[in-house]
Amino acid sequence: MSLSMRCSPGLVAALWIGQAALADEPPDARAPDREKLAYLFESWRGHSEESLKAVWGREETREDRGDTTTYLFERTKRGPAIGFGGVTVIGREVITCRAYFQIGLERIVTRATWRGASADACWSLFRESVPPAPPAASDR
């Protein structure tokens, strides 16, 4: 039996609303990297194209389709260095993570997602790319 069949509709709605409210809170530092990435990319929604480029820099590619534009930003790093008997061998593996942002007609971010080797690798590359804080109420 599903949860909705055993609970009243009001309780189900309260649980759903509570879960949605939790998504607005930044994840704890001990949260899984996948959760931190989800929050980071969701937090970009509603920000301007200008602020996106100010933080992420020059895009790798740009694709215009009708009323939307999709930007691709890439971040790469070399895999870990390994030491053998006092000699350090630089990691040959190159880790690449990609961030995709869709800009709508109003020139704001409407969708954002990432792709990469793993959540922990991409979190280490993207963690500093946070959107600017919204202006204070007194600045509006």
HELIX and SHEET records of a PDB file:
HELIX    1   1 LEU A    3  ARG A    6  1                                   4    
HELIX    2   2 PRO A    9  LEU A   22  1                                  14    
HELIX    3   3 ASP A   33  GLU A   42  1                                  10    
HELIX    4   4 GLU A   49  TRP A   56  1                                   8    
HELIX    5   5 ALA A  119  PHE A  126  1                                   8    
HELIX    6   6 ALA A  137  ASP A  139  5                                   3    
SHEET    1   A 4 THR A  61  ARG A  65  0                                        
SHEET    2   A 4 THR A  68  ARG A  78 -1                                        
SHEET    3   A 4 VAL A  94  ILE A 103 -1                                        
SHEET    4   A 4 VAL A 109  GLY A 116 -1                                        
SHEET    1   B 2 ILE A  82  PHE A  84  0                                        
SHEET    2   B 2 VAL A  87  VAL A  89 -1                                        
END                                                                             
